[in-house]
């Protein structure tokens, strides 16, 4: 089927069919091209490909058919022009910043992002002359006030990690474009099955393919989707030279994950809704963070820009870290791991794991308390998940 027009086909069809170019063997399932390099018919063809005068495979660091199939499929699903696969979600963020920014440039970022992303901006990119101002995700006046003449990029996750706050993508896109900036949206929690940032004005979409795109916790990878004018020169040029490349095997695993993404996300949403509603009725729980609850401050916004609430549920326990750790240790069905987006439900304590490198003050500013627990609700029976949590709560 090859490249298809995402406006002509439904996302579910794109997730199964787009990107594939069959070999002379006429296979139905996409093959894995586990080859570091590719053979040229003659010296002239080799020279033409290296010069960029002729398309074709050269070396798997930057041209591989399996990776290309994944890239074209995800781009079709997101409604973007070009996707570039990377070795991890963090390498996707790094590649975006290093390829599009230069010393002296400025980033405005949401405070409510993955802890490692904060560390990347604060501790690593700063060494290369890039500065970052962090603002509250839904404080749009703060976003506007933080922009300077040097600002080139606005960055956010929506829903956020781990509190599932929702930002108005269109509003931030308008703000970015009014100031000649790019809006970069990390769409990891929703995926294109639930949210399409490009339709709301985003310029670049980021993914940790490790999460829901894979869906079974098997491989590490990332992706950047954006307009060809940006992706072809700056972003691809950086990947070709610096080499934060996706492996062909991992790309093949992600391709298989994309085929079932739509139905998996539906199940995640349904199960998470049931678990969140149950948690809201527990005396030991002081607050539940989930966009599908009417108590969520951006509940109405989530219904306008997402087609589902996602699979991440966070909740505050009375009793702080001691209570949180006892609950986590008291579960049997949930996996105690920092990963998310798996068909297996996972449970983690953000303050001491995913966000432990933030200062106490930084965690306090974004609402990550010692009593906060994050669940990634999977595909087990919700009765079993609730019984597991109920037993664990009783043991606090």
N, C-alpha and C positions, 0 to 999 in steps of 0.2 A: 504493500500500500504506500510505503514511503511517506514523504511529507504530505500532510493533508491540511486543509484550511480548518482551523479550530472553530470558525464561525459556521461552518457547514455541518460539522459533526458534534454530537454531544461529548462531554468530557469522558463519560464512561467508554464510548467508542474509541476516543483518542487514547485512553489508558491501555487499551488492548491492541490497537492496530497501528498507531502512528509510529513513524521512525524506521520501521523494518524494511530492509531491502534484501530480498532473498538471493542467495548464492546460486550458482548453477546446479547445486544439489536439490534445490527447490524445497527446502525444509519449511515446516509450518511453525516450529518454535525457533526463536532467535538463537543463533550459535554464539559461542564464546570464542573470540579471536585471541587466544593466548600466545601472542607473538610480540616480541619486543620491537621487531623491525619488519619492513615490507620490501619486496624485491621489485626493482624497476626493469622494464623491458630493454632499456638501453641507457647509455650515459646521458643522452639528450633529455630523456624523460626524467631522469634523476635531477638534472640541473633545472628543468622547468618546474618541478615540484618544490625544490628548495627555494627557488626564486619567487614562488607564489604565482607563476604564470599558468600553472596547470593544477587543477584539484586532484587530490588523491592521497593515499596513505604514505607516510614517510617513516615515522618512529612513534611508538605507543605512548611516549611522554605527552604528545600533543595531537596525534591522529591515530585513532583506533576505532574500528567499525562498531564494536560492541558499546563502547563509551558514546560514540556518536548516536547510536540508536536510542540510548537512554536520554541523551541530551535533547534530541528532536522530539521524543515522546513527552518529556516533562515540559518543554517549551510549548508544545501544542496544548497540553492540559492547562497551563497557566495563561495561555493567550499571549505569550511573549514571542519576540522575534528570534532570539537565539539563547540557548542555554550552554553553559560550560560546566562540566563536572569537575569536582575537586576531590582531594583525598579525605576531607572531613568538613564538617560544618564550620569549624573555626577557620580552616584554611580558606573557605569560601568568603568569610568576612575579611580575613587578612588580604586575600587577593583583590577583593573589591577596593579596599582602602589603599593598598600599595599601588594599584594600577591607575586609580583615578585621582589620587591626591599627591601633593608635593609638599616639601618643607615649607612651613608657614601657613598652610591651610588649616581650616578649623572645622570640627564636627560638632553638631548639636545632637545629643543622644538622649533617649529616655533613660531615667535611672533604673527603671524596672526591666532590666535585661539579665540574661544569663551572667553569673558571676565571672566566668572566664572571659566573656566579652568585655566586661568592665576592666579586667586586668590587661587585656590586649590594648585597649584604648589608653589606659592610664600609664602602664608600665613599659610597654613595648613600642607602640606607635609614637609615643612622646619622645623616644630616643631619636627619631628621624625627623623631628621638628613639627609633628602634627599635634594639635591641641584639641581637647574635647571639653565641652560644657555639658553637664548632665542636668536634666530637668524632669519634673514630675510628668508622667506620661499623659495625663489628661488636663494639665494646666497649660492651655493653649496660649495664654498671655506670656507665660514663662518661655515657651518655645520662641515666640516672636521676639521677646526681649533679648534672648540669648544669641540671636543671629547678628553677626558682624560682617563687615565687608570681606573678611577672609573666609567666611563660612561657605563651604562647597557641598556639604552633605548633611542630611538629616537622617537619623537611624532610629529604628524602633522595632520592637516585637509587639504584635497584637494578635491574639491574647498574649499577655506578658507571662514571664516565668518568675516565680511560681504562682502569683496571685490571680492570674487570668483577668487582669484589667484589660479593657477594650479602648483603643484609641480610634478617633474619627479619622480614617485614612484620607478621605477626600479633603477634609479641612486642612490637614497637614500637607497634603499634596499641593493645594492652592497656595499655602504659605511658602512652601519650598520654591515653587515656580515663580511666585511674585518676587523672590529674592535671588533668582538665578541659581538655585540649589537643586540637587538631586534628592529625591525621597527614596530611601532604601527600607524595605519592609521585610523582616524575618517572618516568613509564613509557616514556620515549622509546626506550630501547634494546630493549625487549621488544615494545611495542605490545600491544593486547588480543589479538592473534593468539597470543601466547606467555604472557601474564601478566595476571591480573585482580585488581588490588590491592583493589578493593572487597570481593571475596569473602574477603579476608584481614583486613578491618577498616579499611582506609584510609578517610579522610573526603573527601579531594580528590585527584584525579589530574591531573597536568600533562603536556602534550605539546608538543614542538616538531614541528609538522606538517611542517616543512621536511625532516625526516629520512625515516623509513620510511613515514610516512603518505602522503607524496607519492611517494617511491620512485624518482624519476628526476631529482632535483636541479633542479626547475624553479621553485619558488615558495617564498616565505617566509611562515610562519604559525605560530600556536600555538593551544592549546586548554586550557580548564579544565573539568573535569567534577566535579560534586558534587551534594549534596542541594538540592532546589528551595528550601528555606527559606533557605539561604545564598546560592544563586546568583541567585534572583529579586530579592532586595533589595540586598544589599551588592555582590556582584560585578557584576551587570548594571547596577546604579545607577552604579558607578564607570565601567564601559565607556561607558555612555550619555553621561556628562558629560565624562570625560577623553579618550575617543575612540581608544584603542589597537585599532582595529577591523580585522577581516579584510576584504580586498577580495573582492567577488563572484567575480571571475575566479579568484583564488587558491582560493577555496572550491570552485569547480567542478573545478579541477585536483585538489584533494585528494579530492573525491568519486570521481573516476575512479581515484585511487590506492587508496582504500579497497576498491574492487571487487576488486582483485587482491592485497590485503595478505596474505591467508592463504597463498596459494601462493608469493608472493614470499618471505615469511619462512621457509617451509620450505626453499626453495632457499638462502637466506642461511645458515641453520643447517647444512645439509648441506655446503656449500662451506667454511664457516668451520671445521667439524670436521676436514675433510681437511687444510686448510692448517695448522691448529694442531698436529695430530699430526705433520705433516712437520717443522714448525719445532722441535718438541720433540726431534727427533733430530739437529739441526745443532750441530756443535761450536762454532760462532761465537755461538750463542745460549745465554745462561746461564739464562734463565727464560721461560716462556710463560704468559700470563694468559688463560685461557679456561675458562668454567664447564663445558664439555663434557669436559674432561680430568680424569682421576681425581686428578691432582696438584693440582688447584685446591682451596684450603682449604674452599670452600663447595659442592663438587661435589654432595654428597648433598642439601643444602638446595635447590640449584637444581632438582633433580629433583622436589622436593615442591611447589614453588610456581611453577615455570615448565614449560611444555610443550615448550620447546626452549631451546637454549643461546645463541641469538642469532647475530649476524653480526660482532661486534667481537672481534678478536684483537689483543692487545698482547704485545710480547716485548722482552726485554732483550738488548742486544748487548754482547759484550765489546769494550772499546775506546772506550766513551763517545760523546760527541757526534761526534767525527771519524768513527768507524765508522758511526754512525747516518746522518749526512749522506751519506756515500759510498754506503751501501746505497740510501738514498732516491733519490739522483741516478742510481744505476745501474739503476733500474727503467724499463721501457718501457710495460708494460701498465697498471700502477697510475697513477692520477691523483694528483699531488702537490697536495692540497687539504685544507682543514680540515673540509670537510663530511663527512657520513657518511650511511648508510642508502640509498645510491644503488645502482642495478643495476650501475653502474660501480664497480669496486673502487678504493678511495682509500687513500693512505698519508700519514702526517703525523708530525712530531716534536713531541709535546705540550709539552715543556719550553720550546720557542722559538716556539710558535704558540698553541694553545688555552689553555695555562696559563702563558704567558710573563709575565703581569702579577702572578703570585704571587711572593713572595719566595723566595729559595733555601731558606730554612728551611721555608716552607709547602710547597714542592714536595717537599722531603726527607721531611716528616712524612707525606705521602700516597703516597710511593713513586714519584714521578715523577722518574726519573733522567735523566741526559744521554744514556744509551744506550737509552732507551725509545722504541719505535716503535709507533704504533697503526695497525692495518689495519681498514678496513671492507670486508669481503669481499663482493663482488658476485656477478654471475651469469655471469661469463666461465667458460671451461673451467678447472677446477682444475689440469689439467696445464699449461696456459699460465701460470697464476698462480704455480705452484711453479717452473716453469722460469725465470720472470722473477726470482723471489726468489733462486733458486740462482745465476743469473748475477750478480746484484747482490752476493750474499755473496762470491762468488769474486773480485769486483773490489775488495773492501775492502783 
